[in-house]
Structures are given as structure tokens and as C-alpha cells.
Amino acid sequence: MQTTERLTTYYVNSEAQSTQEHKLKVRAVLEDAGFTPAENYDLTRDEGHHTFSNYNEEIPIQQNERFTATYKGPTPVS
């Protein structure tokens, strides 16, 4: 008998991501969505507009939850 893990789909900057985990570290949410290095970005949960400041914090991931990654790193000057 096969057991299938339930995939949870969530969004970072409107791009779909998926996980089988119930919780992910803030760093993993950013990096899995291609935002590297994670320290150059803030991650905000769209509902409630909560910004996570600890990249090692584990956060619960809900189905269809939406996050926004905002660049905060150095901006090159020409």
C-alpha cells in the first residue's frame, strides 16, 4: 500500500512553491523561491503583513498562503 505525502502549495511573490513539510525556516522559504542570499531579503506574510526578522525561525506553512520577499541588500551605484 502506497502512502502519499500531502503537498502544501504556497506562494512567494506570486510564484507557486510546494513542500511536504508543515513548517519551514524563513531562510528555506526564501532560498527555495530563488531569493539568495536570504540575508538580502525580508520575508513578509501577506495576511497580517508580519515581517520575519529571524532567518532560522520555523514558520507554519498553510495551503495557498502568500508571502512577499522584498530586496533589502546593497544597491549598486554606477
Buried (B, 14 or more C-beta within 10 A) or exposed (E): EEEEEEEBEBBBEEEEBEBEEEEBBBBBBBBBBEBEEBEBBBBBBEEEEEEBEEBEEEBEBEEEBBBBBEEEEEEEEE
